[in-house]
Amino acid sequence: MMKTPESVEIVEVSARDGIQNEQTILSVDTKLALIERAIAAGVRRLEVTSFVNPARVPQMADADVLASRLPRGAARYIGLALNQRGFDRAVAARLDEVNFVIVASDTFSQRNQGMSTQSGIAAWAEVAQAARGRIGTGVTIGAAFGCPFEGEVPLARLMRVVEGVMAQAPDEIALADTIGVATPRDVTERVGALRAAFPQVRLRLHFHNTRNTGIANAWAGLMAGAQVLDASLGGVGGCPFAPRATGNIATEDLVYLLDRSGVRTGLDLAGCIAAADWLEAQLGHAVPGQVMKAGGFPAPRAA
């Protein structure tokens, strides 16, 4: 167990993971407005789109157009890719980073990207070679804490996947609780194992709040040595290929926790709440975030 860190980086994922499962297709202008509101709230690194088959994820059909209109220089932009074609599109779009996904279980990997886990690792090796000197790289290991089809993902299985990824070391590696099954004990164990094996790698965590453990898991991950946490304004999110997977941890909820705990994020809580309220209006339905409903504390004094 580490002492409480002084700061942590938050990656905003609402423009990608947050809206990818929404039935309401947002326009490019609306997505750009979301990104601009997140930047105005202090976010400096965002996952903005995924370069995937639009027939499978219609919300991401405008990825190339969106990338061409991003406000450059305001933040670092990440695009998600599942294969070589997605990587090529991310490079052509002049994004700052590509986030390549490998799923820890074979069944989910087949459902998510039509290949086995080992084939995903082989695809990453090719992408890693092509990326050098051209674009920053991250690898997210999906279903790192559990699979919707196979159930438990043993720690030994996860570490074999991590070792395969680290043979072509990315700039950053992320463990994703894609279906929200992790508990703080799981997080402490898995982050600790990864840290022990590869202490030099930058570690990012991605939690879904499906079973209401996401914020607790984020804190556990931070205390175990993670440097980066993903979050989504309003707690929106979900995976089209994971049954019953719900939203990410809410950015404003995470910022409230960290601010009150003395951990710097660089994000403005009021700005995050305003952006979450705005996103809820665009989607046309209530979103899961809690702090956007309750407000910060102490509450601002009335004028």
N, C-alpha and C positions, 0 to 999 in steps of 0.2 A: 504494500500500500504506500503510495506516494503522498507527500504533503500537497495541499491544495495549490494548483498552479496559479501564477499571476494572471495569465491570459489564455485564451483559446480562440482559434479561428472558426467562424461559422460559415459554412457554404450554403447559400440559399438555393433550394431545389424546386421551388413552387412552379417555375416556368417549364420544368421538365417533368419530374416525377409527380409534382403536385397536381398537375392538370391532365396528365396523360390518360387517365381513366375516366375523365369527365365526359358526360354525354353532350354537354353544350360545347360546341367547337368554338374556341375563341379566335378572333381575327388576329392577324399579325400586329395591327395597331394596338389591340388590347394587350397582347403579350409584351410588346415593347413598353407599354405604359406600366405594366406590372414590374418589369425589369427596372425601369427608371425609378419607380417608387421604392423598390428595394435598395437601389443605390443611394437614393436620397436619405434612406434610414441608416446608411452607414455600411451596407454590405459591399465588400470589395472582391468577392469571388462568387460566381453564380454558375450553376448548371442550367443552361438556357434551352437546350433542345436535345433531341436524339435523332440520329441519322439511321432510321429504320424503315422497313417497308410500310408505306402509308396505308396499304390495305389492311395491315394488322394493327396499326396504331394511327388512326386517322387524325388525331389531335396534333401529330408531329409531321403532317404532310407538307407543311410550309417551312421546314427546317432551313433550307438553303436561302430562301427569301428572308426569313427572320435574321439569319446570320449576316446577311449583306447589309442590314439596316441597324445593327447594334451600335450604340454610342461608344465608339472606340476610345480607349484611354481612361474610361471611367472606372473600369473594373477588369478582372480577369474572367474570361468566358470559357466554360467547359461544355463540350458536346459529347454525348454518350454514343458509343458504337458497339455493335455486337459481332462484327465481322470485318473483313478487309474492305469491302465496299463502303461500309459506314465510316471506317477510318479514312479512306480516300476522300470522302465527302467532307469530313471534319477538317482535313488539311486544306482542301480547296476553298473552304469557307473562311479560312484564316482565323480560326479560333485559337485561343491561347493553349488549350489543353484538350486532349481526348481522354475520355474515361471508358476503358474497355471492360466489358463484363464477362466474367466466368462464373458459372453457377456450380456450387459445391456438390450437388446431387445430379446424377445422370438423368433421372426422369424429368426433373424440372428444367435441366439444361436442354433436353430435347424439346420440351414444350415451349421454352422461351426463345431459343435460337436455332433449333433444328440440328443440334450436334451434341455429342457426349462431352463430359467435362474434360476428358483428356484431349479431345479434338479442339476444345476451346483453348486449352493451354498451348497447344501447337499453333493455333491461329494467333494467339498473343505473341508467341516468339517471332513470328513473321512480322507482325505489326511493330513490335519493339525495335527490330532491326531497321524497318523503314522509317520509324519516327525520329531516330537520333539526329539531332541538330535541326529538326523541322518543327516539332511541336512537343509540348510537355505531355507526360503520360501518367495516367493513374489506372490502376486495376481495381475494380470492385468485385469482391467475391460474394455473389448472391446466395441466399439461403445458407449463410454461414453459421446460423444457429438452429436451423430446422427447415425441413422441406414439407410442402403441403401434400406431397404424394408418397414420400418414403419415410416421413416422420423424423426421428432424431438423426442428426448429422454428427457422427462421433468426432471427438476432438482429433483423433488420429487421422481421420479422413480429411478434415479441414486442413491440418498441417501438411498433408501430402500435396494438397492443392496449393497452399501457400508456397511450399518449396518449389513446385513446378513454375509458379509465377515468378518467384525470385531468381530463378535461373537466368532470366532476362529482366533484371531489376527495374521496375518502374520508378518514377519520381515519388510516387505515393501509392499505398495500398489501403483499401477500404474493406471493412467487414460489414456486410449488410444483413440486418435482421428483416428480411423481405416480408415475412408473414407475421412479424411481431410476437414471437414465442419466447424470446430471451428473458432472463431475469438477471439482476445484478451479479449473482454468483456466476452465471454462465459468462457474462461479459468479463468479469475479473479474471476468470480462468483462461478464456481465449485470448484476451488482450495480453495477459501475462505470458502465455505460451509463445505468442508471436513476438513479443518484445524480447523474450529470452533468446529466441532463435535468430532474430534479425533486429538487433537493437538500433541499427542505423536508419532503418526505413521510416519515412514519415507515415504516420498511422491516422486514418480517418474512419469514423464510424457513422453508420446510417441506420437509424432506428425507425421502425413503424410502431404506432401506438395501439395496435390491434387489441391487445389485452391490458391496456392501460399501464404498461411498465416502461414506456419509452423514455420518460424524463428520468426515472430512477436509473435506467440503463445508461443514459447519457452521463449522469453524474458518476456512476461506477466506472465507466470507460475513461472519463477524464482523470479520475483518481488512480486508475491503473496505468496511465501513461499515454493515452491518445492525445494528439495535438489538434485534431480537426473534427468537428461535429457537423453533420448535415441537419438541416431543418427546413420547414416549409411554412410560409405565412398562412396563418389560419389553421394549420394542421391538415391541409388538404393533401390528398395523394392516394395511391393505390396502384397495383400492378395488374394489367389486363390478363396475365397468365397465371396469377396466383389466386385461387378461390378464397373469398372472404377477407382478402388483404385490405386493410383500411389505411388511413392517412399517416403521414410522417409526423414526428413530433413538431409542435407548432413553434415557429421561430420566436414569437413574442413570449411564449411560455418559457422557452429555454433562456432567453435574454433576461427575463425577470428572475429566474432561479440564479443565474450566474451573477447578475448585478448585485443581488441581495447577499450573495456569498462572497463578494469581493473579487470575482474573476472578471477581468476586462475582456470585452468582446468587440469594442469599437462601434457597436450598434446602438441606436437611439430607440428606447422602448416605445415612446410615444409615436415615433415614426413607423415602427413595426406594427403597432396596433392600428394606426390609420391605414396602412397598406393592407392589412388583413381585412379590415372593415370594407375597404374598396373592393378587394378580390371577392369577398362574399357577395357583394352586390352584383358583380359581373357574372358570377356563377348562378345566381338566382335561387340559392338555397343556403340554409344554415351550414356553417363549417364548424369543425370540432374545437377550435382553439378556446381556451378558458380565460386567459388574461385579457383578450380582446373584449370579453363580456364583463369581466370584473374590474378591469383597469389596474393600473399600478398602485403601489402603496409606498409611502403615504400619498393619498390623492392630492392632485394639484389644488391649491387654494383658489377659491372663487375670487374674481376681480372685484 
